[in-house]
Amino acid sequence: MAAKKKLTESMSKRLIDEVQRWGCMKQKGVSLKYMMEFGSRPSERNLLLSAQFLRNELPIRIARRAIELESLPYGLSEKPAVLKVRDWYLDSFRDLRSFPEIKDRKDEEEFTQMIKAIKVRHNNVVPTMALGVQQLKKGLGRKIVYEDLDEIHQFLDRFYMSRIGIRMLIGQHVELHNPNPPPHCIGYIHTKMSPVEVAHNASEDARAICMREYGSSPDVNIYGDPNFTFPYVPTHLHLMVFELVKNSLRAVQERYMDSDKLPPVRIIVADGVEDVAIKVSDEGGGIPRSGLPKIFTYLYSTAKNPLDENADLGTADMVTMAGYGYGLPISRLYARYFGGDLQIISMEGYGTDAYLHLSRLGDSQEPLP
C-alpha cells in the first residue's frame, strides 16, 4: 500500500513538473481566415499536419489553465467543483502527452478519437466552475465585496476564452473528417452564413423558452438583408444572439406582466465594410447605470442559481430564462475570440440596446490568455 502511495506521489510530481514546463511554452494563435483556407483542402497531408500541430499546441494551452487552477485567490482552488475541473485538465494533459508521435493516417485517426473524447470530458466545465464560484460565495457569505473579486473575474475571462479556443481547434479538426460536409461548410465555419437567418433561429429558440416559462412571449422583429452572407461560425453567433434575445424577452415579459400588449424585441443586422453589427433592442425597462458594470461579471446574477449542489450535471436541462448569470460575459468572449465585441447601452426606465460587432475580415489572431 505504502509503495503504491509512493508511486502515485512520484507520478504526480512528475506530472506537475511536466505541466509547469509546458505551461511556460509559447502558444500559437490561428485566425478564422487561416482555419478556413487550411480546412478548404482536408487532404490526408493537411489532416496529418493539423493533428501534429494540435499534439503540440493543446498541451501548452491546457497546462496553462491547470497551473492557474492551482493558485486562485480566496481558496477557490480548494472548492470541490474546482478540483474536479482541475482533474479534467490534468487527465487531458496526460492523454495528450502520452500520445506517440503522429506519423500516418492510422495515428491521425486514433489521435482524432482521443481529442474528441477530451472535448466531451470538458463539456460541463462552465457550469461546474459556476458551481465552484457559488460554493465560494456561500463560504464568504455577506463579507463579499465585488471589487475584491476582480481577480477571480479576470481569471474566469482568461479561462473561458482559452476554453473557447481549445474547443474551436478540436472541433474544427474533428469536423474536417466529415465525409459529407454541409454545403459551404469548412469544419465549424460556414463560408456563406446569413446573420439574419441565424438571428431568426436563435430568436425562435429564445421565444420557445420564454413561452415555456411565462406562457407567452413578445414578438421578435428582424431587419436586414436575408441574402447577405459572410464567413463565420454559426454556432457561436447563435449562442450570442440567443443569449441577448433571451435577456430582452425576459425583461419585456417581466415589465409588462399585467399587460396584454407586449412591445416587440427588434434585431437590426447591418453589414459594414469591416464589421457586421447586430443590434438587439428591447423596451424592457433598462438597467440602472450603477448596475451596468456588474452585468459582465461572473459573480452577479439576479437569477436564482439553477445549479443546485445536488443537480446531476449530466442530465440537468441547463437552459432556463435566467440562466446562471454567465450568458453576457461568455457571449462577449465569443465575440472577442474572432476580433469582435459586445456592448450594452441602457436607458433606465425605457429599455436596453445590445450591440454585437463581428469582424468581417476574419484575419485577427485568436486572443491567447
Backbone hydrogen bonds in HBPLUS format (Angstrom, degrees):
<---DONOR---> <-ACCEPTOR-->    atom                        ^
c    i                          cat <-CA-CA->   ^        H-A-AA   ^      H-
h    n   atom  resd res      DA  || num        DHA   H-A  angle D-A-AA Bond
n    s   type  num  typ     dist DA aas  dist angle  dist       angle   num
A0005-LYS N   A0001-MET O   2.89 MM   4  6.25 158.3  1.93 152.8 158.6     1
A0006-LYS N   A0002-ALA O   2.89 MM   4  6.15 159.6  1.93 149.5 155.0     2
A0007-LEU N   A0003-ALA O   2.90 MM   4  6.14 151.4  1.98 144.7 152.7     3
A0008-THR N   A0004-LYS O   2.97 MM   4  6.36 163.4  2.00 156.6 158.9     4
A0009-GLU N   A0005-LYS O   2.91 MM   4  6.17 155.3  1.98 148.4 156.2     5
A0010-SER N   A0006-LYS O   2.85 MM   4  6.14 161.0  1.88 151.9 156.5     6
A0011-MET N   A0007-LEU O   2.80 MM   4  6.00 153.6  1.87 149.8 158.5     7
A0012-SER N   A0008-THR O   2.77 MM   4  5.93 162.9  1.80 147.4 152.1     8
A0013-LYS N   A0009-GLU O   2.86 MM   4  6.09 147.0  1.97 141.6 151.6     9
A0014-ARG N   A0010-SER O   2.89 MM   4  6.11 159.2  1.94 144.0 149.5    10
A0015-LEU N   A0011-MET O   2.78 MM   4  6.08 159.5  1.82 152.6 159.0    11
A0016-ILE N   A0012-SER O   2.80 MM   4  5.93 163.5  1.83 146.6 151.1    12
A0017-ASP N   A0013-LYS O   2.92 MM   4  6.14 159.3  1.96 150.3 155.7    13
A0018-GLU N   A0014-ARG O   2.98 MM   4  6.22 154.4  2.05 145.0 152.3    14
A0019-VAL N   A0015-LEU O   2.81 MM   4  6.10 157.4  1.86 154.1 160.9    15
A0020-GLN N   A0016-ILE O   2.95 MM   4  6.17 161.4  1.99 148.6 153.2    16
A0021-ARG N   A0017-ASP O   2.97 MM   4  6.23 154.7  2.03 144.4 151.5    17
A0022-TRP N   A0018-GLU O   2.92 MM   4  6.19 166.3  1.93 157.3 159.7    18
A0023-GLY N   A0019-VAL O   2.81 MM   4  5.87 149.1  1.90 148.1 157.7    19
A0024-CYS N   A0021-ARG O   3.33 MM   3  5.61 151.7  2.41 101.0 108.8    20
A0025-MET N   A0022-TRP O   3.07 MM   3  5.37 157.3  2.12 108.6 115.7    21
A0366-GLU N   A0030-VAL O   3.26 MM 336  5.75 135.1  2.48 118.6 128.2    22
A0035-MET N   A0031-SER O   2.95 MM   4  6.28 166.3  1.97 155.2 158.5    23
A0036-MET N   A0032-LEU O   2.92 MM   4  6.12 149.5  2.02 145.9 154.7    24
A0033-LYS N   A0362-GLY O   2.80 MM 329  5.12 151.6  1.88 158.4 148.6    25
A0037-GLU N   A0033-LYS O   2.89 MM   4  6.19 164.0  1.91 153.5 157.3    26
A0038-PHE N   A0034-TYR O   2.80 MM   4  5.85 171.5  1.80 158.8 161.8    27
A0039-GLY N   A0035-MET O   2.94 MM   4  5.78 154.5  2.00 134.0 142.0    28
A0040-SER N   A0036-MET O   3.05 MM   4  6.02 123.2  2.39 137.4 149.5    29
A0040-SER N   A0037-GLU O   3.36 MM   3  5.33 144.7  2.49  94.8 104.5    30
A0043-SER N   A0041-ARG O   2.63 MM   2  5.49 141.5  1.77 105.7  95.5    31
A0047-LEU N   A0043-SER O   2.97 MM   4  6.26 161.6  2.00 157.4 162.2    32
A0048-LEU N   A0044-GLU O   2.99 MM   4  6.17 151.2  2.07 145.3 153.2    33
A0049-LEU N   A0045-ARG O   2.90 MM   4  6.21 160.3  1.94 150.4 155.7    34
A0050-SER N   A0046-ASN O   2.82 MM   4  6.02 160.1  1.86 150.1 155.8    35
A0051-ALA N   A0047-LEU O   2.93 MM   4  6.10 159.1  1.98 143.7 149.1    36
A0052-GLN N   A0048-LEU O   2.92 MM   4  6.17 158.8  1.96 150.6 156.6    37
A0053-PHE N   A0049-LEU O   2.90 MM   4  6.13 154.5  1.96 148.1 155.4    38
A0054-LEU N   A0050-SER O   2.94 MM   4  6.22 162.2  1.97 150.5 155.1    39
A0055-ARG N   A0051-ALA O   2.85 MM   4  6.03 151.5  1.93 148.1 156.2    40
A0056-ASN N   A0053-PHE O   3.15 MM   3  5.42 136.1  2.35 100.3 112.0    41
A0057-GLU N   A0053-PHE O   2.78 MM   4  5.95 158.3  1.82 151.8 159.4    42
A0058-LEU N   A0054-LEU O   2.94 MM   4  5.40 159.2  1.98 135.0 141.6    43
A0060-ILE N   A0057-GLU O   3.09 MM   3  5.44 124.4  2.41 105.7 119.7    44
A0061-ARG N   A0057-GLU O   3.18 MM   4  6.56 163.2  2.21 157.7 161.8    45
A0062-ILE N   A0058-LEU O   2.84 MM   4  5.98 168.6  1.85 161.9 165.5    46
A0063-ALA N   A0059-PRO O   2.84 MM   4  5.75 155.0  1.90 138.1 145.6    47
A0064-ARG N   A0060-ILE O   3.11 MM   4  6.33 158.3  2.16 147.2 152.2    48
A0065-ARG N   A0061-ARG O   3.37 MM   4  6.69 156.7  2.43 143.8 148.7    49
A0066-ALA N   A0062-ILE O   2.96 MM   4  6.23 158.9  2.00 151.8 158.3    50
A0067-ILE N   A0063-ALA O   2.95 MM   4  6.17 158.8  1.99 155.7 160.1    51
A0068-GLU N   A0064-ARG O   3.14 MM   4  6.39 160.8  2.17 143.8 149.0    52
A0069-LEU N   A0065-ARG O   2.88 MM   4  6.10 153.2  1.95 151.2 158.7    53
A0070-GLU N   A0067-ILE O   3.09 MM   3  5.38 145.2  2.22 103.5 113.6    54
A0071-SER N   A0068-GLU O   3.06 MM   3  5.48 147.1  2.17 109.7 118.6    55
A0076-LEU N   A0073-PRO O   3.07 MM   3  6.03 168.7  2.08 129.3 132.4    56
A0078-GLU N   A0075-GLY O   3.10 MM   3  5.55 146.2  2.22 108.4 117.3    57
A0079-LYS N   A0076-LEU O   3.14 MM   3  5.47 158.6  2.19 109.7 116.3    58
A0082-VAL N   A0079-LYS O   2.91 MM   3  5.35 120.9  2.27 111.1 126.2    59
A0083-LEU N   A0079-LYS O   2.99 MM   4  6.28 156.0  2.05 158.9 166.6    60
A0084-LYS N   A0080-PRO O   3.07 MM   4  6.30 149.9  2.17 145.2 152.9    61
A0085-VAL N   A0081-ALA O   3.17 MM   4  6.52 154.9  2.23 142.0 147.8    62
A0086-ARG N   A0082-VAL O   2.87 MM   4  6.16 160.6  1.91 150.2 155.9    63
A0087-ASP N   A0083-LEU O   2.94 MM   4  6.20 154.6  2.01 145.6 152.0    64
A0088-TRP N   A0084-LYS O   3.08 MM   4  6.46 150.3  2.17 145.6 153.5    65
A0089-TYR N   A0085-VAL O   3.05 MM   4  6.43 158.1  2.10 153.0 158.4    66
A0090-LEU N   A0086-ARG O   2.90 MM   4  6.23 158.9  1.95 153.1 159.2    67
A0091-ASP N   A0087-ASP O   2.85 MM   4  6.02 161.1  1.89 150.9 156.0    68
A0092-SER N   A0088-TRP O   2.98 MM   4  6.19 157.9  2.03 147.3 153.3    69
A0093-PHE N   A0089-TYR O   2.89 MM   4  6.10 154.6  1.95 146.7 154.2    70
A0094-ARG N   A0090-LEU O   2.90 MM   4  6.10 161.2  1.94 149.0 153.9    71
A0095-ASP N   A0091-ASP O   2.89 MM   4  6.17 160.9  1.93 149.6 154.8    72
A0096-LEU N   A0092-SER O   3.01 MM   4  6.22 162.3  2.04 149.4 153.4    73
A0097-ARG N   A0093-PHE O   2.92 MM   4  6.12 163.7  1.94 154.2 159.0    74
A0098-SER N   A0094-ARG O   2.95 MM   4  6.03 144.4  2.08 149.4 157.9    75
A0099-PHE N   A0096-LEU O   3.26 MM   3  5.35 157.4  2.31 100.7 107.3    76
A0108-GLU N   A0104-ASP O   2.98 MM   4  6.26 163.5  2.01 154.5 159.8    77
A0109-GLU N   A0105-ARG O   2.87 MM   4  6.14 153.6  1.93 150.1 156.6    78
A0110-GLU N   A0106-LYS O   3.03 MM   4  6.33 159.3  2.08 151.5 156.8    79
A0111-PHE N   A0107-ASP O   2.83 MM   4  6.09 157.8  1.88 153.7 160.7    80
A0112-THR N   A0108-GLU O   2.92 MM   4  6.14 155.0  1.98 146.2 152.9    81
A0113-GLN N   A0109-GLU O   3.10 MM   4  6.39 154.4  2.16 144.6 150.4    82
A0114-MET N   A0110-GLU O   3.04 MM   4  6.34 151.7  2.12 144.4 152.4    83
A0115-ILE N   A0111-PHE O   2.92 MM   4  6.31 162.8  1.95 159.6 162.7    84
A0116-LYS N   A0112-THR O   3.01 MM   4  6.09 147.1  2.12 142.5 151.9    85
A0117-ALA N   A0113-GLN O   3.09 MM   4  6.36 150.9  2.18 141.6 148.4    86
A0117-ALA N   A0114-MET O   3.07 MM   3  5.12 115.8  2.50  94.3 109.2    87
A0118-ILE N   A0114-MET O   2.97 MM   4  6.37 145.0  2.10 143.6 154.1    88
A0119-LYS N   A0115-ILE O   2.96 MM   4  6.22 156.5  2.02 145.5 150.5    89
A0120-VAL N   A0116-LYS O   3.15 MM   4  6.51 154.5  2.22 145.5 152.0    90
A0121-ARG N   A0117-ALA O   2.91 MM   4  6.14 156.8  1.96 146.5 153.3    91
A0122-HIS N   A0118-ILE O   3.14 MM   4  6.44 144.3  2.28 146.9 155.1    92
A0123-ASN N   A0120-VAL O   3.02 MM   3  5.10 168.0  2.03 112.8 115.2    93
A0125-VAL N   A0122-HIS O   3.18 MM   3  5.42 163.0  2.21 122.9 120.7    94
A0128-THR N   A0124-ASN O   3.02 MM   4  6.02 153.8  2.09 150.2 158.5    95
A0129-MET N   A0125-VAL O   2.82 MM   4  5.97 159.9  1.86 153.8 158.5    96
A0130-ALA N   A0126-VAL O   2.91 MM   4  6.12 155.2  1.97 150.5 158.4    97
A0131-LEU N   A0127-PRO O   2.93 MM   4  6.14 145.4  2.05 139.0 147.8    98
A0132-GLY N   A0128-THR O   3.01 MM   4  6.37 148.1  2.11 141.4 150.0    99
A0132-GLY N   A0129-MET O   3.03 MM   3  4.87 112.8  2.50  90.1 106.5   100
A0133-VAL N   A0129-MET O   2.93 MM   4  6.30 156.4  1.99 153.9 159.1   101
A0134-GLN N   A0130-ALA O   2.90 MM   4  6.12 152.9  1.98 143.5 151.8   102
A0135-GLN N   A0131-LEU O   2.78 MM   4  6.10 153.4  1.85 149.1 156.3   103
A0136-LEU N   A0132-GLY O   2.95 MM   4  6.25 147.0  2.06 141.6 150.9   104
A0137-LYS N   A0133-VAL O   2.83 MM   4  6.17 162.1  1.87 152.5 156.8   105
A0138-LYS N   A0134-GLN O   2.94 MM   4  6.16 159.8  1.98 151.8 157.1   106
A0139-GLY N   A0135-GLN O   3.09 MM   4  6.27 153.4  2.16 139.2 146.2   107
A0140-LEU N   A0136-LEU O   2.86 MM   4  6.18 150.5  1.94 153.2 162.1   108
A0141-GLY N   A0137-LYS O   2.85 MM   4  5.96 136.0  2.05 142.3 154.3   109
A0143-LYS N   A0140-LEU O   3.27 MM   3  5.88 141.2  2.43 142.1 136.4   110
A0148-ASP N   A0145-VAL O   2.90 MM   3  5.48 126.8  2.19 113.9 127.1   111
A0149-LEU N   A0146-TYR O   3.01 MM   3  5.11 136.2  2.21  97.0 109.8   112
A0150-ASP N   A0147-GLU O   3.11 MM   3  5.44 157.0  2.16 114.2 115.9   113
A0152-ILE N   A0149-LEU O   3.00 MM   3  5.26 119.0  2.38 102.0 116.5   114
A0153-HIS N   A0149-LEU O   2.92 MM   4  6.29 159.0  1.97 153.8 160.6   115
A0154-GLN N   A0150-ASP O   2.84 MM   4  6.14 161.3  1.87 154.7 158.8   116
A0155-PHE N   A0151-GLU O   2.95 MM   4  6.18 153.4  2.03 141.4 149.3   117
A0156-LEU N   A0152-ILE O   2.86 MM   4  6.14 165.0  1.88 153.7 157.2   118
A0157-ASP N   A0153-HIS O   2.95 MM   4  6.25 153.5  2.02 149.2 156.6   119
A0158-ARG N   A0154-GLN O   3.06 MM   4  6.33 165.2  2.08 149.8 152.8   120
A0159-PHE N   A0155-PHE O   2.75 MM   4  5.94 163.5  1.77 156.7 162.6   121
A0160-TYR N   A0156-LEU O   2.83 MM   4  5.86 171.3  1.83 151.6 153.5   122
A0161-MET N   A0157-ASP O   2.94 MM   4  5.94 154.1  2.01 142.7 150.9   123
A0162-SER N   A0158-ARG O   2.94 MM   4  6.03 162.4  1.97 147.5 152.4   124
A0163-ARG N   A0159-PHE O   3.04 MM   4  6.26 147.9  2.15 137.5 146.9   125
A0164-ILE N   A0160-TYR O   2.94 MM   4  6.23 153.4  2.01 148.0 153.7   126
A0165-GLY N   A0161-MET O   3.17 MM   4  6.53 157.9  2.22 148.3 153.4   127
A0166-ILE N   A0162-SER O   2.92 MM   4  6.25 162.7  1.95 154.7 159.1   128
A0167-ARG N   A0163-ARG O   2.91 MM   4  6.06 168.5  1.92 155.1 158.1   129
A0168-MET N   A0164-ILE O   2.89 MM   4  6.01 147.1  2.00 142.8 152.6   130
A0169-LEU N   A0165-GLY O   2.94 MM   4  6.16 166.0  1.96 154.6 157.4   131
A0170-ILE N   A0166-ILE O   2.98 MM   4  6.21 167.2  2.00 152.2 155.8   132
A0171-GLY N   A0167-ARG O   2.83 MM   4  5.73 160.1  1.87 140.3 147.0   133
A0172-GLN N   A0168-MET O   2.83 MM   4  5.81 156.6  1.89 146.3 153.0   134
A0173-HIS N   A0169-LEU O   3.14 MM   4  6.24 163.3  2.16 142.8 147.1   135
A0174-VAL N   A0170-ILE O   2.92 MM   4  6.15 169.9  1.93 161.1 163.7   136
A0175-GLU N   A0171-GLY O   2.89 MM   4  5.91 162.0  1.92 146.8 152.5   137
A0176-LEU N   A0172-GLN O   3.12 MM   4  6.28 139.2  2.30 142.2 151.5   138
A0177-HIS N   A0174-VAL O   3.05 MM   3  5.72 160.6  2.09 114.9 121.1   139
A0178-ASN N   A0175-GLU O   2.94 MM   3  5.41 165.4  1.96 116.8 121.5   140
A0185-CYS N   A0182-PRO O   3.16 MM   3  5.61 145.3  2.29 142.6 138.2   141
A0191-THR N   A0184-HIS O   2.74 MM   7  5.36 162.8  1.77 170.0 168.8   142
A0186-ILE N   A0189-ILE O   2.72 MM   3  5.12 163.1  1.75 157.2 162.2   143
A0189-ILE N   A0186-ILE O   2.96 MM   3  5.12 148.2  2.07 133.4 127.9   144
A0190-HIS N   A0232-TYR O   2.84 MM  42  5.66 170.9  1.85 166.7 164.5   145
A0232-TYR N   A0190-HIS O   3.13 MM  42  5.66 152.8  2.21 144.8 148.8   146
A0193-MET N   A0230-PHE O   3.14 MM  37  5.38 136.4  2.34 125.0 128.8   147
A0230-PHE N   A0193-MET O   2.99 MM  37  5.38 145.7  2.11 137.2 144.1   148
A0197-GLU N   A0194-SER O   3.07 MM   3  5.29 117.4  2.48 101.4 115.9   149
A0198-VAL N   A0194-SER O   3.03 MM   4  6.40 164.3  2.06 159.0 163.2   150
A0199-ALA N   A0195-PRO O   2.82 MM   4  5.91 159.5  1.86 145.6 152.0   151
A0200-HIS N   A0196-VAL O   2.92 MM   4  6.11 147.7  2.03 140.9 149.9   152
A0201-ASN N   A0197-GLU O   3.00 MM   4  6.35 162.9  2.03 153.2 156.3   153
A0202-ALA N   A0198-VAL O   2.89 MM   4  6.09 166.3  1.90 156.2 160.1   154
A0203-SER N   A0199-ALA O   2.90 MM   4  5.97 154.3  1.97 143.1 150.3   155
A0204-GLU N   A0200-HIS O   2.98 MM   4  6.24 156.5  2.04 149.0 155.2   156
A0205-ASP N   A0201-ASN O   3.05 MM   4  6.34 156.9  2.11 147.2 153.2   157
A0206-ALA N   A0202-ALA O   2.96 MM   4  6.25 156.8  2.01 146.6 153.1   158
A0207-ARG N   A0203-SER O   2.79 MM   4  6.02 157.5  1.84 151.3 157.9   159
A0208-ALA N   A0204-GLU O   2.94 MM   4  6.15 151.9  2.02 145.4 152.7   160
A0209-ILE N   A0205-ASP O   3.25 MM   4  6.58 151.9  2.33 143.9 150.1   161
A0210-CYS N   A0206-ALA O   2.98 MM   4  6.28 154.4  2.05 147.0 154.7   162
A0211-MET N   A0207-ARG O   2.79 MM   4  6.02 161.5  1.82 154.9 159.3   163
A0212-ARG N   A0208-ALA O   3.00 MM   4  6.19 155.5  2.06 140.2 147.0   164
A0213-GLU N   A0209-ILE O   2.93 MM   4  6.15 148.2  2.04 143.9 152.3   165
A0214-TYR N   A0210-CYS O   2.74 MM   4  5.81 167.0  1.76 159.7 163.2   166
A0215-GLY N   A0211-MET O   2.69 MM   4  4.57 140.2  1.85 124.5 133.3   167
A0265-VAL N   A0219-ASP O   2.88 MM  46  6.27 164.4  1.90 158.4 158.6   168
A0221-ASN N   A0265-VAL O   2.84 MM  44  6.29 156.2  1.90 164.1 170.6   169
A0267-ILE N   A0221-ASN O   2.77 MM  46  6.14 161.1  1.81 164.9 166.4   170
A0223-TYR N   A0267-ILE O   2.75 MM  44  6.12 163.5  1.78 166.3 172.2   171
A0269-VAL N   A0223-TYR O   2.86 MM  46  6.23 161.9  1.90 165.1 171.2   172
A0228-PHE N   A0225-ASP O   3.12 MM   3  5.50 161.9  2.15 112.0 117.7   173
A0236-HIS N   A0233-VAL O   3.02 MM   3  5.54 126.2  2.32 112.8 125.7   174
A0237-LEU N   A0233-VAL O   3.21 MM   4  6.60 162.5  2.25 155.1 160.0   175
A0238-HIS N   A0234-PRO O   2.81 MM   4  5.93 164.3  1.83 155.5 160.4   176
A0239-LEU N   A0235-THR O   3.06 MM   4  6.16 162.1  2.10 141.6 146.2   177
A0240-MET N   A0236-HIS O   3.10 MM   4  6.41 160.4  2.14 151.0 155.7   178
A0241-VAL N   A0237-LEU O   2.92 MM   4  6.14 177.3  1.93 164.0 164.2   179
A0242-PHE N   A0238-HIS O   2.85 MM   4  5.79 161.8  1.88 151.7 158.0   180
A0243-GLU N   A0239-LEU O   3.12 MM   4  6.19 157.8  2.17 141.1 146.6   181
A0244-LEU N   A0240-MET O   3.05 MM   4  6.35 163.0  2.08 151.4 155.5   182
A0245-VAL N   A0241-VAL O   2.83 MM   4  5.97 171.7  1.84 160.3 162.8   183
A0246-LYS N   A0242-PHE O   2.88 MM   4  5.91 158.2  1.93 145.8 152.8   184
A0247-ASN N   A0243-GLU O   3.04 MM   4  6.27 158.1  2.09 145.8 151.0   185
A0248-SER N   A0244-LEU O   3.02 MM   4  6.30 158.6  2.07 147.0 153.0   186
A0249-LEU N   A0245-VAL O   2.78 MM   4  6.02 167.1  1.79 160.7 163.7   187
A0250-ARG N   A0246-LYS O   3.01 MM   4  6.12 160.6  2.05 146.6 152.1   188
A0251-ALA N   A0247-ASN O   2.98 MM   4  6.22 156.7  2.04 146.0 152.4   189
A0252-VAL N   A0248-SER O   2.94 MM   4  6.20 167.6  1.96 158.2 160.8   190
A0253-GLN N   A0249-LEU O   2.84 MM   4  5.89 166.9  1.86 151.6 156.2   191
A0254-GLU N   A0250-ARG O   2.91 MM   4  6.03 158.8  1.96 147.8 153.1   192
A0255-ARG N   A0251-ALA O   2.97 MM   4  6.09 151.0  2.05 142.8 151.2   193
A0256-TYR N   A0252-VAL O   2.88 MM   4  6.01 155.7  1.93 156.3 162.0   194
A0259-SER N   A0256-TYR O   2.96 MM   3  5.17 167.0  1.98 117.1 120.3   195
A0266-ARG N   A0281-SER O   2.92 MM  15  5.09 160.5  1.95 147.3 152.0   196
A0281-SER N   A0266-ARG O   2.77 MM  15  5.09 168.3  1.78 155.4 159.4   197
A0268-ILE N   A0279-LYS O   2.89 MM  11  5.11 154.3  1.96 141.4 150.0   198
A0279-LYS N   A0268-ILE O   2.86 MM  11  5.11 161.3  1.89 146.8 152.4   199
A0270-ALA N   A0277-ALA O   2.82 MM   7  5.19 171.5  1.82 160.4 163.0   200
A0277-ALA N   A0270-ALA O   2.91 MM   7  5.19 156.6  1.96 149.9 155.9   201
A0272-GLY N   A0275-ASP O   2.79 MM   3  5.09 140.6  1.95 158.4 168.2   202
A0360-ARG N   A0274-GLU O   2.71 MM  86  5.40 162.1  1.74 160.5 158.0   203
A0276-VAL N   A0358-LEU O   2.82 MM  82  5.13 160.1  1.86 149.9 156.7   204
A0358-LEU N   A0276-VAL O   2.82 MM  82  5.13 157.5  1.87 151.6 159.0   205
A0278-ILE N   A0356-LEU O   2.80 MM  78  5.02 155.5  1.86 145.1 153.4   206
A0356-LEU N   A0278-ILE O   2.78 MM  78  5.02 169.6  1.79 151.7 154.9   207
A0280-VAL N   A0354-ALA O   2.89 MM  74  5.13 159.3  1.93 146.4 153.3   208
A0354-ALA N   A0280-VAL O   2.88 MM  74  5.13 160.0  1.92 141.1 147.7   209
A0282-ASP N   A0352-THR O   2.95 MM  70  5.51 153.6  2.02 152.3 160.7   210
A0285-GLY N   A0350-TYR O   2.81 MM  65  4.33 151.8  1.89 121.1 113.8   211
A0349-GLY N   A0285-GLY O   2.79 MM  64  4.64 152.6  1.86 146.4 137.1   212
A0291-GLY N   A0288-PRO O   2.81 MM   3  5.32 141.4  1.96 112.1 123.8   213
A0292-LEU N   A0289-ARG O   3.23 MM   3  5.28 147.3  2.34  98.9 108.1   214
A0294-LYS N   A0291-GLY O   3.05 MM   3  5.46 130.2  2.31 108.2 121.6   215
A0295-ILE N   A0292-LEU O   3.12 MM   3  5.55 148.7  2.22 111.3 119.6   216
A0297-THR N   A0294-LYS O   2.99 MM   3  5.36 168.1  2.01 118.1 119.6   217
A0308-ASP N   A0306-PRO O   2.94 MM   2  5.66 127.7  2.22 107.5  92.0   218
A0311-ALA N   A0308-ASP O   2.90 MM   3  5.06 156.0  1.96 109.5 117.5   219
A0315-THR N   A0312-ASP O   3.12 MM   3  5.77 131.2  2.37 112.1 122.7   220
A0316-ALA N   A0312-ASP O   2.87 MM   4  5.78 155.0  1.94 166.1 174.6   221
A0330-ILE N   A0326-TYR O   3.07 MM   4  5.98 160.5  2.10 155.7 161.9   222
A0331-SER N   A0327-GLY O   2.88 MM   4  5.92 151.6  1.96 144.5 153.3   223
A0332-ARG N   A0328-LEU O   2.95 MM   4  6.17 158.3  2.00 156.7 162.1   224
A0333-LEU N   A0329-PRO O   3.17 MM   4  6.47 146.8  2.29 138.8 147.0   225
A0334-TYR N   A0330-ILE O   3.02 MM   4  6.38 157.1  2.07 150.9 156.5   226
A0335-ALA N   A0331-SER O   2.97 MM   4  6.30 156.0  2.03 149.9 156.5   227
A0336-ARG N   A0332-ARG O   2.94 MM   4  6.18 158.9  1.98 146.7 152.4   228
A0337-TYR N   A0333-LEU O   2.83 MM   4  5.93 137.4  2.01 147.0 158.5   229
A0340-GLY N   A0335-ALA O   2.77 MM   5  4.78 140.3  1.93 144.9 139.3   230
A0339-GLY N   A0336-ARG O   2.92 MM   3  4.79 160.6  1.96 113.3 111.0   231
A0341-ASP N   A0357-HIS O   2.91 MM  16  5.16 151.0  1.99 134.1 140.0   232
A0357-HIS N   A0341-ASP O   2.82 MM  16  5.16 167.6  1.83 155.8 159.3   233
A0343-GLN N   A0355-TYR O   2.90 MM  12  5.15 161.7  1.93 145.9 152.1   234
A0355-TYR N   A0343-GLN O   2.76 MM  12  5.15 165.7  1.78 156.9 161.5   235
A0345-ILE N   A0353-ASP O   2.80 MM   8  5.23 173.4  1.81 167.2 168.2   236
A0353-ASP N   A0345-ILE O   2.75 MM   8  5.23 178.1  1.75 171.6 172.2   237
A0347-MET N   A0351-GLY O   2.80 MM   4  5.40 176.3  1.80 178.6 178.0   238
A0350-TYR N   A0347-MET O   2.89 MM   3  5.46 155.0  1.96 140.9 141.9   239
A0351-GLY N   A0347-MET O   3.01 MM   4  5.40 134.9  2.22 138.0 150.2   240
